[in-house]
Amino acid sequence: MSSTDQRTRTARIVVVVLAVLTLLYSLLVARAPLAWFGTATTLFVLYLLWRFVRAHERIADALAAGVDAETTVPDRPSAGEQSSDE
């Protein structure tokens, strides 16, 4: 399992544990079940924001790898040009 997969799994576990704890607090201590939705919604939006940032990081890494690959490929003659070997 890679480091990124481990962090993703850990983050999901943390989010679920926080959601359960806030639900239990809302039901047992505050006795206001609807109060949980505000907290749960905030946690869910933060999770989506985190996934959005991670997706952009992956896109940036892929683009950087593509640029690196393009700079290491030797120049090829275009279709209309003849090479000097002929």
Backbone as a ProteinNet text record, in pm:
[ID]
protein_1_A
[PRIMARY]
MSSTDQRTRTARIVVVVLAVLTLLYSLLVARAPLAWFGTATTLFVLYLLWRFVRAHERIADALAAGVDAETTVPDRPSAGEQSSDE
[TERTIARY]
85.5	0	90.2	62.6	147	114.6	203.2	187.5	60.2	30.7	-89.7	-216	-216.4	-332.5	-352.8	-243.3	-252	-308.2	-262.9	-313.9	-461.9	-501.4	-641.6	-728	-682.1	-757.6	-766.3	-656.2	-655	-749.3	-749	-837.4	-983.9	-1016.9	-1155.4	-1196.4	-1106.2	-1136.6	-1158.8	-1074.6	-1088.7	-1222	-1260.9	-1388.3	-1505.2	-1502.1	-1611.9	-1618.2	-1503	-1501.5	-1555.3	-1512.5	-1563.7	-1714.2	-1762	-1906.1	-1983.6	-1935	-2003.7	-2000	-1884.5	-1874.6	-1967.6	-1975.2	-2064.2	-2210.9	-2242.6	-2380.3	-2415.7	-2324.7	-2350.7	-2364.5	-2278.9	-2289.7	-2424.2	-2462.7	-2589	-2708.7	-2704.4	-2818	-2817.3	-2701.1	-2696.3	-2678.8	-2598.2	-2567.7	-2657.8	-2656	-2732.4	-2880.3	-2914.6	-3052.6	-3118.6	-3037.1	-3086.8	-3033.5	-3104	-3054.3	-3028.9	-3104.4	-3084.4	-2955.6	-2903.3	-2777.1	-2662.9	-2675.6	-2571.6	-2555	-2661.2	-2652.3	-2561.4	-2559.3	-2469.2	-2323.2	-2291.1	-2154.4	-2120	-2210.9	-2186.1	-2169.3	-2249.1	-2237.4	-2102.4	-2058.7	-1927.4	-1816.5	-1821.1	-1720.3	-1722.1	-1840.8	-1852.7	-1796.8	-1824.2	-1771.5	-1619.3	-1564.8	-1419.3	-1358.1	-1424.2	-1377.2	-1378.1	-1485.2	-1491.7	-1384.8	-1360.4	-1254.7	-1118.2	-1094.5	-969.3	-952.8	-1059	-1052.5	-1027.6	-1087.1	-1067.9	-921.6	-861	-720.1	-632.8	-660.7	-582.4	-594.1	-712.7	-730.6	-646.3	-642.5	-560.9	-412.2	-372.4	-232.3	-197	-286.5	-261.2	-255.3	-343.2	-341.4	-211.5	-168.2	-43.4	75.9	77	185.9	188.5	70.3	63.7	110	70.4	113.8	264.3	317.8	462.4	537.2	485	548.4	541.5	431.5	418.7	516	535.2	631	771.8	804.3	936.2	959.9	857.1	871.2	890.8	822.2	837	975.8	1034.5	1165.9	1277.3	1253.4	1357.4	1349.2	1241.2	1227.4	1310.3	1396.2	1475.9	1385.7	1431.8	1354.3	1344.2	1226.9	1202.7	1169.4	1211.8	1174.7	1024.7	966.4	823.8	797.3	670.9	633.3	682.2	688.6	728.8	879.9	953.6	1099.2	1164.9	1279.9	1355	1470.5	1505.9	1617.7	1749	1853.4	1983	2047.4	1992.9	2049	2019.4	1917	1876.9	1955.1
-117.3	0	123.7	216.5	335.2	434.4	531	632.4	714.4	746.9	824.7	745.9	616.6	533.2	523.7	513.4	504.9	634.5	748.7	877.5	893.4	850	859.4	774.1	653.9	565.6	625.1	679.2	740.1	859.3	940.8	1057.7	1015	911.6	863.7	811.9	740	688.4	804.2	906	1021.9	1091	1107.5	1173.7	1093	962.9	878.7	884.4	876.3	882.2	1016.6	1126	1257.7	1268.2	1212	1216.7	1139.1	1022.9	942.7	1013.4	1069.5	1140.2	1260.7	1336.1	1452.5	1410.7	1299.7	1249.6	1206.4	1133.9	1091.1	1211.2	1310.5	1431.7	1499.3	1508.6	1574.8	1501.9	1371.1	1293.9	1282.4	1257.9	1226.8	1348.8	1445.3	1559.4	1677.6	1719.7	1838.4	1808.5	1683.8	1641.1	1721.9	1746.2	1819	1748.7	1649	1571.6	1655.8	1762.5	1844.6	1926.8	1947.9	2021.3	1944.8	1813.3	1730.4	1761	1795.3	1818.4	1935.8	2037.3	2149.6	2106.7	2028.1	1978.9	1878.9	1787.2	1686.4	1750.7	1851.7	1921.2	1990.7	2052.6	2118.7	2017.3	1904.6	1800.7	1747.3	1728.2	1677.3	1777	1904.1	2006.4	2013.3	2002.5	2000	1878.5	1765	1644	1662.6	1720.2	1744.9	1844.2	1945.4	2041.6	1972.4	1885	1810.1	1723.7	1657	1575.7	1663.2	1781.2	1875	1917.4	1948.5	1988.2	1872	1751.7	1634	1608.2	1627.1	1606.9	1706.5	1830.7	1930.7	1900.2	1845.8	1806	1695.3	1598.4	1489.6	1542.3	1634.8	1693.4	1768.7	1847.2	1922.5	1828.1	1720.1	1623	1558.3	1525	1463.4	1560.1	1685.2	1784.8	1806.7	1809.7	1827.2	1707.9	1588.4	1469.5	1472.6	1522.5	1534.8	1635.1	1745.7	1847.6	1791.7	1719.6	1658.6	1557.7	1480.3	1381	1448.5	1559.2	1629.5	1690.3	1735.6	1798.5	1696.5	1570.4	1469.3	1393.6	1409.9	1342.7	1418.7	1349	1418.8	1474	1581	1641.1	1543.4	1534.8	1449.5	1539.5	1501.6	1583.5	1575.1	1684.6	1683.4	1602.7	1578.9	1491.7	1546	1675.7	1734.1	1744.1	1730.9	1742.9	1606.7	1606.6	1483.5	1488.1	1371.9	1370.9	1378.7	1415.6	1430.1	1296.3	1187.3	1054.4	1004.3	1053.9	1002.6	1064.9
0	0	0	-87.7	-97.5	13.9	27.3	131.3	109.9	-15.6	-46.6	-13.7	-46.8	-14.9	135.6	209	355.2	413.3	359.3	408.5	375.4	257.4	217.4	309.3	336.9	425	565.5	614.2	746.4	752.4	649.3	645.7	647.4	574.6	572.6	709.8	774.3	907.7	1004.8	997	1085.8	1062.2	937.7	905.8	961	945.5	995.3	1147.7	1213.2	1359.9	1408.9	1345.9	1385	1362.9	1254.1	1226.9	1332.9	1369	1471	1606.7	1642.2	1769.8	1776.6	1668.1	1669.5	1673	1607.1	1612.7	1754.1	1818.5	1956.3	2049.9	2033.5	2115.5	2092.4	1966.4	1933.2	1994.8	1992.7	2044.8	2196.1	2255.8	2397.9	2488	2448.2	2534.6	2501	2375.2	2337	2318.3	2295.1	2270.6	2159.6	2056.9	1939.2	1814.6	1766.1	1652	1527.2	1510	1390.6	1397	1516.1	1528.9	1463	1455.6	1395.3	1247	1180.2	1035.5	1001.2	1084.9	1061.6	1068.8	1169.6	1185.1	1075.2	1048.3	945.1	807.8	779.3	651.5	639.8	748	747.3	723.7	792.2	772.2	629.9	574.7	439.1	337.9	355.9	264.8	274.5	394.7	409.6	341.5	350.6	282.8	131	78.1	-66	-110.4	-29.4	-59.9	-62.2	32.1	36.3	-89.1	-131.1	-253.7	-376.9	-378.7	-489.4	-499.6	-387.4	-385.3	-429.6	-380.9	-420.6	-571.1	-627.1	-770.8	-849.7	-804.1	-872	-859.6	-747.1	-731.5	-830	-846.3	-941.6	-1084.6	-1118.6	-1252.7	-1275.4	-1177.5	-1190	-1203.4	-1127.3	-1138.4	-1276.1	-1328.2	-1460.1	-1568.4	-1557	-1654.9	-1646.6	-1526.5	-1509.9	-1566.8	-1547.1	-1602.9	-1755.6	-1809.8	-1954.7	-2011.7	-1943.9	-1988.7	-1981	-1874.8	-1861.4	-1973.2	-2006.8	-2112.8	-2248.7	-2271.8	-2399.4	-2414.7	-2309.2	-2319.1	-2335.7	-2302.1	-2315.6	-2447.5	-2523.8	-2653.2	-2756.1	-2832.1	-2934.1	-3044.6	-3107.1	-3215.5	-3331.6	-3385.2	-3501.6	-3618.7	-3737.5	-3853.6	-3877.5	-3922.2	-3950.1	-4076.2	-4106.7	-4217.3	-4351.5	-4369.4	-4496.7	-4515.8	-4408.7	-4416.6	-4436.4	-4501.9	-4517.3	-4419.1	-4369.7	-4277.2	-4351.7	-4284.2	-4349.7	-4377.4	-4326.4	-4348.2	-4489.2	-4552.6	-4683.2	-4793.9
[MASK]
++++++++++++++++++++++++++++++++++++++++++++++++++++++++++++++++++++++++++++++++++++++

